[in-house]
Amino acid sequence: MFPKIQWAPLDVPLKRRLQTLAILGMCLIFVIGVPFTQYLLYKLLYSEYWWVAILYLMWMIYDIEVCNRGGRISNWVRNLPVWRYYCDYFPVKLVKTAELDPSKNYILGCFPHGVVTFGAFGAFGTNALDFYKTFPGLTVNMITLRERLIIPVLRELFLAWGGCSSSMQSLLYLLNPKKQKGKCVTLAVGGTAELLDTHPGEYNVKLRNRKGFVRVALMTGASLVPVLSFGETDLFRDFNYPEGTLMRRWHKWVSQVTGFIPVFPIGRGVFQYSFGILPFRRPITVVVGAPIHVERNLEPSTEEVDALHATFMDKLTELFETEKAKYITNHENVKLVIG
């Protein structure tokens, strides 16, 4: 017997339908964006406009290292009305708990990663939540795997959002205090490894052995800022790939090779609420904590890195415990688990 399907009502307001359309477009980018854009490029290459594809590929090769040299952010793309609908779908909210001095640079360590970092993208990858008004004098770039920034055609969208490579070269370029002030880089420290431990109602983060961003903070003097996306883990039904299983090992291998993890989370559909690739409409609140100021040290010792890393873990935990009652229903029973 087939499970009963809960269909969406016919009288859904136009505004909510546009919100659903916006989130559908975003999900399709992550699900079929790579094969779709490469197919279009292939078709162009074997058409009468083959020379356009050749010129683009030649230019892309010339431009390939831009992801390590500050990227190519487009405020026109970040200001498109579609991102307002995207953020209103959940909705996503941006909350400031402390001022960030625009004369300094910052590394925003964002947790948890969730399935697609929907909250962090809405807050920092678009201008829909007025980041520049909330934190005047600051500019922001989202850090991602270099593999995503060398995919023909699709890379242009990632770059327009403010995407830059997660390489040491890229981070040192962005945060060089002699070249610029007021620069924020947002980094989902747990990465795709954290994705596999995403369970509704739980906050499991990968941080204990991830210290590269702390070393960068010391080398550049950039302040560290803990950021928590409350609700990020509640957007899909639970999926479980325990450590040691064949599926877990396969996912890790694919991630190492491609930079993507082929998980298939179950949420809701466009015209029904029972299954599909769309996340559920559940609120996400991106809370930006107080900065941990750092003295610049071009050659930090292991002990200095460990000490600052321990401070960051303490501040992240403190932020979680301070703010969770506002955004988690059964907050007394929920802890931040740092792995």
FITIMI-796653 format. One record per residue (C-alpha): x, y, z; chain; residue number from 0; residue in one letter. Coordinates in Angstrom, 1 decimal, padded with zeros to 4 digits, always signed. Example, Ala and Ser with C-alpha at 12.3 -4.5 7.8 and 13.67 -1.06 7.14 Angstrom:
REM FITIMI-796653
{atom {+012.3, -004.5, +007.8}, A, 0, A}
{atom {+013.7, -001.1, +007.1}, A, 1, S}
REM end
This chain:
REM FITIMI-796653
{atom {+000.0, +000.0, +000.0}, A, 0, M}
{atom {+001.3, +003.4, -000.9}, A, 1, F}
{atom {+001.7, +006.0, +001.9}, A, 2, P}
{atom {-000.9, +008.8, +001.9}, A, 3, K}
{atom {+000.4, +011.9, +000.2}, A, 4, I}
{atom {-000.3, +015.3, +001.8}, A, 5, Q}
{atom {-001.0, +017.6, -001.1}, A, 6, W}
{atom {-000.5, +021.3, -001.0}, A, 7, A}
{atom {-003.8, +023.3, -001.1}, A, 8, P}
{atom {-004.8, +025.1, -004.3}, A, 9, L}
{atom {-005.2, +028.5, -002.6}, A, 10, D}
{atom {-001.6, +028.9, -001.6}, A, 11, V}
{atom {-000.8, +032.7, -001.8}, A, 12, P}
{atom {+001.4, +033.8, -004.8}, A, 13, L}
{atom {+004.1, +035.0, -002.4}, A, 14, K}
{atom {+004.5, +031.6, -000.9}, A, 15, R}
{atom {+004.6, +030.0, -004.3}, A, 16, R}
{atom {+007.4, +032.3, -005.3}, A, 17, L}
{atom {+009.3, +031.4, -002.2}, A, 18, Q}
{atom {+008.9, +027.7, -003.1}, A, 19, T}
{atom {+010.1, +028.4, -006.7}, A, 20, L}
{atom {+013.2, +030.2, -005.3}, A, 21, A}
{atom {+014.2, +027.3, -003.1}, A, 22, I}
{atom {+013.5, +024.8, -005.9}, A, 23, L}
{atom {+015.9, +026.7, -008.1}, A, 24, G}
{atom {+018.6, +026.6, -005.4}, A, 25, M}
{atom {+018.1, +022.9, -004.8}, A, 26, C}
{atom {+018.3, +022.1, -008.5}, A, 27, L}
{atom {+021.6, +024.0, -008.7}, A, 28, I}
{atom {+023.1, +021.7, -006.2}, A, 29, F}
{atom {+021.4, +018.5, -007.5}, A, 30, V}
{atom {+021.7, +018.8, -011.2}, A, 31, I}
{atom {+023.7, +022.0, -011.7}, A, 32, G}
{atom {+027.0, +020.3, -012.7}, A, 33, V}
{atom {+025.6, +017.9, -015.3}, A, 34, P}
{atom {+023.1, +020.4, -016.7}, A, 35, F}
{atom {+025.7, +023.2, -017.2}, A, 36, T}
{atom {+028.3, +020.9, -018.7}, A, 37, Q}
{atom {+025.6, +019.5, -021.1}, A, 38, Y}
{atom {+024.8, +023.0, -022.2}, A, 39, L}
{atom {+028.5, +023.7, -022.8}, A, 40, L}
{atom {+028.9, +020.4, -024.7}, A, 41, Y}
{atom {+025.9, +021.3, -027.0}, A, 42, K}
{atom {+027.3, +024.7, -027.6}, A, 43, L}
{atom {+030.7, +023.2, -028.5}, A, 44, L}
{atom {+029.1, +021.1, -031.2}, A, 45, Y}
{atom {+026.9, +023.8, -032.6}, A, 46, S}
{atom {+027.5, +026.6, -035.1}, A, 47, E}
{atom {+028.5, +028.7, -032.1}, A, 48, Y}
{atom {+031.4, +026.4, -031.2}, A, 49, W}
{atom {+033.7, +029.3, -031.2}, A, 50, W}
{atom {+031.9, +030.9, -028.3}, A, 51, V}
{atom {+032.5, +027.8, -026.2}, A, 52, A}
{atom {+036.2, +027.8, -027.2}, A, 53, I}
{atom {+036.6, +031.4, -026.3}, A, 54, L}
{atom {+034.9, +030.9, -022.9}, A, 55, Y}
{atom {+037.1, +027.9, -022.1}, A, 56, L}
{atom {+040.3, +029.8, -023.1}, A, 57, M}
{atom {+039.2, +032.7, -020.9}, A, 58, W}
{atom {+038.3, +030.4, -018.0}, A, 59, M}
{atom {+041.8, +028.9, -018.1}, A, 60, I}
{atom {+043.3, +032.3, -018.0}, A, 61, Y}
{atom {+040.9, +033.3, -015.1}, A, 62, D}
{atom {+041.1, +030.0, -013.2}, A, 63, I}
{atom {+043.2, +031.4, -010.3}, A, 64, E}
{atom {+040.8, +034.3, -009.5}, A, 65, V}
{atom {+039.3, +032.1, -006.7}, A, 66, C}
{atom {+042.7, +032.5, -004.9}, A, 67, N}
{atom {+042.9, +036.2, -005.6}, A, 68, R}
{atom {+039.8, +037.6, -004.0}, A, 69, G}
{atom {+037.2, +036.2, -006.3}, A, 70, G}
{atom {+034.8, +038.3, -008.3}, A, 71, R}
{atom {+031.8, +039.2, -006.2}, A, 72, I}
{atom {+028.7, +040.7, -007.9}, A, 73, S}
{atom {+026.4, +042.8, -005.8}, A, 74, N}
{atom {+024.0, +042.8, -008.8}, A, 75, W}
{atom {+023.6, +039.1, -008.5}, A, 76, V}
{atom {+023.5, +039.2, -004.7}, A, 77, R}
{atom {+020.8, +041.8, -004.7}, A, 78, N}
{atom {+018.4, +039.9, -007.1}, A, 79, L}
{atom {+014.8, +039.8, -005.6}, A, 80, P}
{atom {+014.9, +036.0, -005.8}, A, 81, V}
{atom {+017.1, +035.9, -002.7}, A, 82, W}
{atom {+014.4, +037.7, -000.6}, A, 83, R}
{atom {+012.0, +034.9, -001.5}, A, 84, Y}
{atom {+014.6, +032.3, -000.7}, A, 85, Y}
{atom {+015.2, +033.7, +002.8}, A, 86, C}
{atom {+011.5, +034.2, +003.4}, A, 87, D}
{atom {+010.8, +030.5, +002.6}, A, 88, Y}
{atom {+012.2, +029.2, +005.9}, A, 89, F}
{atom {+012.5, +032.1, +007.0}, A, 90, P}
{atom {+016.2, +032.8, +007.5}, A, 91, V}
{atom {+017.1, +035.6, +010.0}, A, 92, K}
{atom {+020.4, +037.2, +010.8}, A, 93, L}
{atom {+021.1, +038.2, +014.4}, A, 94, V}
{atom {+024.0, +040.3, +015.7}, A, 95, K}
{atom {+025.2, +039.9, +019.3}, A, 96, T}
{atom {+028.2, +042.2, +019.1}, A, 97, A}
{atom {+029.7, +044.9, +017.0}, A, 98, E}
{atom {+032.4, +044.1, +014.5}, A, 99, L}
{atom {+035.0, +046.9, +014.0}, A, 100, D}
{atom {+035.3, +047.7, +010.3}, A, 101, P}
{atom {+039.0, +048.5, +010.8}, A, 102, S}
{atom {+039.7, +044.8, +011.4}, A, 103, K}
{atom {+039.4, +041.6, +009.4}, A, 104, N}
{atom {+037.4, +038.6, +010.5}, A, 105, Y}
{atom {+037.0, +034.8, +010.0}, A, 106, I}
{atom {+033.4, +033.8, +010.7}, A, 107, L}
{atom {+033.4, +030.1, +011.6}, A, 108, G}
{atom {+029.9, +028.8, +010.8}, A, 109, C}
{atom {+028.3, +025.8, +012.4}, A, 110, F}
{atom {+026.6, +023.4, +011.7}, A, 111, P}
{atom {+027.1, +022.7, +008.0}, A, 112, H}
{atom {+023.8, +020.9, +007.7}, A, 113, G}
{atom {+022.9, +019.6, +004.3}, A, 114, V}
{atom {+023.5, +022.7, +002.1}, A, 115, V}
{atom {+024.3, +025.5, +004.6}, A, 116, T}
{atom {+021.0, +027.2, +003.7}, A, 117, F}
{atom {+021.2, +029.7, +006.5}, A, 118, G}
{atom {+024.8, +030.8, +006.0}, A, 119, A}
{atom {+024.2, +031.2, +002.3}, A, 120, F}
{atom {+021.1, +033.4, +002.9}, A, 121, G}
{atom {+023.0, +035.5, +005.4}, A, 122, A}
{atom {+026.4, +035.8, +003.8}, A, 123, F}
{atom {+026.1, +034.7, +000.1}, A, 124, G}
{atom {+023.3, +037.2, -000.7}, A, 125, T}
{atom {+022.3, +040.7, +000.4}, A, 126, N}
{atom {+018.8, +039.6, +001.2}, A, 127, A}
{atom {+019.3, +040.0, +005.0}, A, 128, L}
{atom {+021.1, +043.3, +004.7}, A, 129, D}
{atom {+024.5, +042.1, +006.0}, A, 130, F}
{atom {+026.1, +045.4, +004.9}, A, 131, Y}
{atom {+023.6, +047.4, +007.0}, A, 132, K}
{atom {+023.8, +045.1, +010.0}, A, 133, T}
{atom {+027.6, +045.2, +009.9}, A, 134, F}
{atom {+028.4, +048.6, +008.3}, A, 135, P}
{atom {+031.8, +049.0, +006.8}, A, 136, G}
{atom {+032.4, +045.2, +006.2}, A, 137, L}
{atom {+032.4, +043.1, +003.1}, A, 138, T}
{atom {+032.0, +039.4, +003.0}, A, 139, V}
{atom {+033.2, +036.4, +001.0}, A, 140, N}
{atom {+032.0, +032.8, +001.4}, A, 141, M}
{atom {+034.8, +030.2, +001.4}, A, 142, I}
{atom {+034.2, +026.9, -000.4}, A, 143, T}
{atom {+036.2, +024.1, -002.0}, A, 144, L}
{atom {+038.3, +025.0, -005.0}, A, 145, R}
{atom {+036.8, +022.1, -007.0}, A, 146, E}
{atom {+033.5, +024.0, -007.1}, A, 147, R}
{atom {+035.2, +027.1, -008.5}, A, 148, L}
{atom {+036.7, +025.5, -011.5}, A, 149, I}
{atom {+033.5, +023.9, -012.9}, A, 150, I}
{atom {+032.8, +025.6, -016.3}, A, 151, P}
{atom {+029.8, +027.9, -016.3}, A, 152, V}
{atom {+028.7, +027.1, -012.8}, A, 153, L}
{atom {+031.8, +028.7, -011.3}, A, 154, R}
{atom {+030.6, +032.1, -012.5}, A, 155, E}
{atom {+027.6, +031.8, -010.2}, A, 156, L}
{atom {+029.6, +030.7, -007.2}, A, 157, F}
{atom {+032.1, +033.6, -007.8}, A, 158, L}
{atom {+029.2, +036.1, -008.2}, A, 159, A}
{atom {+027.9, +035.0, -004.8}, A, 160, W}
{atom {+031.3, +035.9, -003.3}, A, 161, G}
{atom {+032.8, +032.4, -003.4}, A, 162, G}
{atom {+036.6, +032.1, -002.9}, A, 163, C}
{atom {+038.8, +029.0, -002.5}, A, 164, S}
{atom {+039.5, +027.5, +000.9}, A, 165, S}
{atom {+043.2, +027.3, +000.1}, A, 166, S}
{atom {+045.8, +028.9, +002.3}, A, 167, M}
{atom {+046.8, +031.2, -000.5}, A, 168, Q}
{atom {+043.3, +032.4, -000.9}, A, 169, S}
{atom {+042.7, +033.1, +002.8}, A, 170, L}
{atom {+046.0, +034.9, +003.2}, A, 171, L}
{atom {+045.2, +037.1, +000.2}, A, 172, Y}
{atom {+041.7, +038.0, +001.5}, A, 173, L}
{atom {+042.8, +038.7, +005.0}, A, 174, L}
{atom {+046.1, +040.5, +004.4}, A, 175, N}
{atom {+045.8, +043.5, +006.8}, A, 176, P}
{atom {+048.2, +045.6, +004.7}, A, 177, K}
{atom {+045.9, +045.4, +001.6}, A, 178, K}
{atom {+042.4, +045.7, +003.1}, A, 179, Q}
{atom {+040.4, +046.2, +006.2}, A, 180, K}
{atom {+036.8, +045.3, +007.1}, A, 181, G}
{atom {+037.0, +041.9, +005.2}, A, 182, K}
{atom {+034.9, +039.0, +006.5}, A, 183, C}
{atom {+035.4, +035.5, +005.3}, A, 184, V}
{atom {+032.8, +032.9, +006.2}, A, 185, T}
{atom {+033.9, +029.3, +006.5}, A, 186, L}
{atom {+031.8, +026.2, +007.2}, A, 187, A}
{atom {+034.6, +024.7, +009.3}, A, 188, V}
{atom {+033.0, +021.2, +009.6}, A, 189, G}
{atom {+032.7, +021.0, +005.8}, A, 190, G}
{atom {+031.0, +018.0, +004.1}, A, 191, T}
{atom {+032.2, +015.7, +006.8}, A, 192, A}
{atom {+029.8, +017.4, +009.1}, A, 193, E}
{atom {+027.0, +016.8, +006.6}, A, 194, L}
{atom {+027.0, +013.1, +007.3}, A, 195, L}
{atom {+026.3, +013.7, +011.0}, A, 196, D}
{atom {+023.3, +016.0, +010.4}, A, 197, T}
{atom {+020.3, +014.8, +012.4}, A, 198, H}
{atom {+017.1, +016.7, +013.2}, A, 199, P}
{atom {+017.3, +018.2, +016.7}, A, 200, G}
{atom {+021.0, +017.6, +017.1}, A, 201, E}
{atom {+024.0, +019.8, +016.8}, A, 202, Y}
{atom {+027.0, +017.7, +016.0}, A, 203, N}
{atom {+030.0, +019.7, +014.7}, A, 204, V}
{atom {+033.4, +018.8, +013.4}, A, 205, K}
{atom {+035.9, +021.1, +015.0}, A, 206, L}
{atom {+038.2, +019.4, +017.5}, A, 207, R}
{atom {+040.9, +018.5, +014.8}, A, 208, N}
{atom {+040.3, +021.4, +012.5}, A, 209, R}
{atom {+042.8, +024.1, +013.2}, A, 210, K}
{atom {+043.9, +025.4, +009.8}, A, 211, G}
{atom {+041.5, +028.4, +010.1}, A, 212, F}
{atom {+043.0, +029.2, +013.5}, A, 213, V}
{atom {+046.5, +029.3, +012.1}, A, 214, R}
{atom {+045.3, +031.6, +009.3}, A, 215, V}
{atom {+043.8, +033.9, +011.9}, A, 216, A}
{atom {+047.2, +034.1, +013.7}, A, 217, L}
{atom {+049.1, +034.7, +010.5}, A, 218, M}
{atom {+046.9, +037.5, +009.4}, A, 219, T}
{atom {+045.7, +039.0, +012.8}, A, 220, G}
{atom {+042.1, +038.4, +011.7}, A, 221, A}
{atom {+039.6, +038.1, +014.6}, A, 222, S}
{atom {+037.7, +034.8, +015.0}, A, 223, L}
{atom {+033.9, +035.0, +015.2}, A, 224, V}
{atom {+031.8, +032.0, +016.2}, A, 225, P}
{atom {+028.5, +031.7, +014.1}, A, 226, V}
{atom {+025.7, +029.3, +014.8}, A, 227, L}
{atom {+022.8, +028.6, +012.5}, A, 228, S}
{atom {+020.0, +027.4, +014.7}, A, 229, F}
{atom {+017.5, +025.2, +012.9}, A, 230, G}
{atom {+019.9, +024.2, +010.1}, A, 231, E}
{atom {+019.8, +020.6, +011.0}, A, 232, T}
{atom {+016.0, +020.4, +011.0}, A, 233, D}
{atom {+015.3, +020.9, +007.3}, A, 234, L}
{atom {+015.1, +017.3, +006.2}, A, 235, F}
{atom {+014.1, +013.9, +007.5}, A, 236, R}
{atom {+016.9, +011.9, +009.2}, A, 237, D}
{atom {+019.4, +009.9, +007.2}, A, 238, F}
{atom {+022.0, +007.8, +008.9}, A, 239, N}
{atom {+025.3, +006.5, +007.5}, A, 240, Y}
{atom {+027.2, +005.2, +010.6}, A, 241, P}
{atom {+031.0, +005.2, +010.8}, A, 242, E}
{atom {+032.5, +002.1, +009.4}, A, 243, G}
{atom {+029.7, +001.2, +007.0}, A, 244, T}
{atom {+030.2, +000.8, +003.3}, A, 245, L}
{atom {+028.0, +003.8, +002.5}, A, 246, M}
{atom {+030.0, +006.0, +004.8}, A, 247, R}
{atom {+033.3, +005.0, +003.2}, A, 248, R}
{atom {+031.8, +005.5, -000.3}, A, 249, W}
{atom {+030.5, +009.0, +000.6}, A, 250, H}
{atom {+033.9, +009.9, +002.0}, A, 251, K}
{atom {+035.7, +008.7, -001.2}, A, 252, W}
{atom {+033.4, +010.6, -003.5}, A, 253, V}
{atom {+033.9, +013.7, -001.4}, A, 254, S}
{atom {+037.7, +013.5, -001.6}, A, 255, Q}
{atom {+037.6, +013.1, -005.4}, A, 256, V}
{atom {+034.9, +015.6, -006.3}, A, 257, T}
{atom {+034.3, +017.9, -003.4}, A, 258, G}
{atom {+030.7, +016.8, -003.2}, A, 259, F}
{atom {+028.9, +014.2, -001.1}, A, 260, I}
{atom {+026.1, +012.4, -003.0}, A, 261, P}
{atom {+023.5, +012.3, -000.2}, A, 262, V}
{atom {+019.8, +012.2, -001.0}, A, 263, F}
{atom {+018.0, +013.8, +001.9}, A, 264, P}
{atom {+014.2, +013.5, +001.9}, A, 265, I}
{atom {+012.2, +016.7, +002.5}, A, 266, G}
{atom {+009.0, +017.9, +000.7}, A, 267, R}
{atom {+008.0, +018.4, -002.9}, A, 268, G}
{atom {+006.7, +021.4, -004.8}, A, 269, V}
{atom {+003.0, +020.4, -004.8}, A, 270, F}
{atom {+002.9, +018.0, -001.9}, A, 271, Q}
{atom {+004.5, +017.8, +001.5}, A, 272, Y}
{atom {+005.3, +014.1, +001.9}, A, 273, S}
{atom {+008.6, +013.7, +000.0}, A, 274, F}
{atom {+010.9, +015.5, -002.3}, A, 275, G}
{atom {+014.2, +017.4, -002.5}, A, 276, I}
{atom {+013.0, +020.7, -001.0}, A, 277, L}
{atom {+013.8, +021.5, +002.7}, A, 278, P}
{atom {+010.9, +021.9, +005.1}, A, 279, F}
{atom {+009.7, +025.4, +006.0}, A, 280, R}
{atom {+011.4, +025.6, +009.3}, A, 281, R}
{atom {+013.1, +028.8, +010.7}, A, 282, P}
{atom {+016.8, +029.2, +010.6}, A, 283, I}
{atom {+018.4, +031.9, +012.8}, A, 284, T}
{atom {+022.1, +032.7, +012.0}, A, 285, V}
{atom {+023.6, +034.1, +015.2}, A, 286, V}
{atom {+026.9, +036.0, +014.9}, A, 287, V}
{atom {+028.8, +035.9, +018.1}, A, 288, G}
{atom {+031.4, +038.3, +019.7}, A, 289, A}
{atom {+034.8, +038.4, +018.0}, A, 290, P}
{atom {+037.9, +036.8, +019.5}, A, 291, I}
{atom {+040.7, +039.4, +018.8}, A, 292, H}
{atom {+044.0, +037.9, +017.6}, A, 293, V}
{atom {+047.5, +039.4, +017.6}, A, 294, E}
{atom {+049.2, +038.8, +014.3}, A, 295, R}
{atom {+052.0, +036.3, +014.2}, A, 296, N}
{atom {+053.4, +035.2, +010.9}, A, 297, L}
{atom {+054.9, +032.0, +012.3}, A, 298, E}
{atom {+052.6, +030.8, +015.1}, A, 299, P}
{atom {+053.8, +027.8, +017.2}, A, 300, S}
{atom {+051.7, +024.7, +017.6}, A, 301, T}
{atom {+051.1, +025.7, +021.2}, A, 302, E}
{atom {+049.7, +029.1, +020.2}, A, 303, E}
{atom {+047.4, +027.5, +017.6}, A, 304, V}
{atom {+046.2, +025.0, +020.1}, A, 305, D}
{atom {+045.5, +027.7, +022.7}, A, 306, A}
{atom {+043.5, +029.9, +020.3}, A, 307, L}
{atom {+041.6, +026.8, +019.0}, A, 308, H}
{atom {+040.6, +025.9, +022.6}, A, 309, A}
{atom {+039.4, +029.5, +023.1}, A, 310, T}
{atom {+037.3, +029.3, +020.0}, A, 311, F}
{atom {+035.7, +026.0, +021.0}, A, 312, M}
{atom {+034.9, +027.5, +024.4}, A, 313, D}
{atom {+033.3, +030.6, +022.9}, A, 314, K}
{atom {+031.3, +028.6, +020.4}, A, 315, L}
{atom {+029.9, +026.5, +023.2}, A, 316, T}
{atom {+029.2, +029.6, +025.3}, A, 317, E}
{atom {+027.3, +031.1, +022.3}, A, 318, L}
{atom {+025.3, +028.0, +021.9}, A, 319, F}
{atom {+024.3, +027.8, +025.5}, A, 320, E}
{atom {+023.5, +031.5, +025.7}, A, 321, T}
{atom {+021.3, +031.6, +022.6}, A, 322, E}
{atom {+019.7, +028.1, +022.4}, A, 323, K}
{atom {+016.7, +028.9, +024.6}, A, 324, A}
{atom {+015.5, +031.5, +022.1}, A, 325, K}
{atom {+015.6, +029.1, +019.1}, A, 326, Y}
{atom {+015.3, +025.5, +020.2}, A, 327, I}
{atom {+012.1, +024.2, +021.7}, A, 328, T}
{atom {+013.5, +021.5, +024.0}, A, 329, N}
{atom {+016.7, +023.4, +024.6}, A, 330, H}
{atom {+017.3, +021.8, +028.0}, A, 331, E}
{atom {+018.0, +018.4, +026.3}, A, 332, N}
{atom {+020.1, +019.7, +023.4}, A, 333, V}
{atom {+023.9, +020.1, +023.7}, A, 334, K}
{atom {+026.5, +021.2, +021.2}, A, 335, L}
{atom {+028.6, +018.1, +020.5}, A, 336, V}
{atom {+032.1, +018.9, +019.2}, A, 337, I}
{atom {+033.8, +016.0, +017.4}, A, 338, G}
REM end
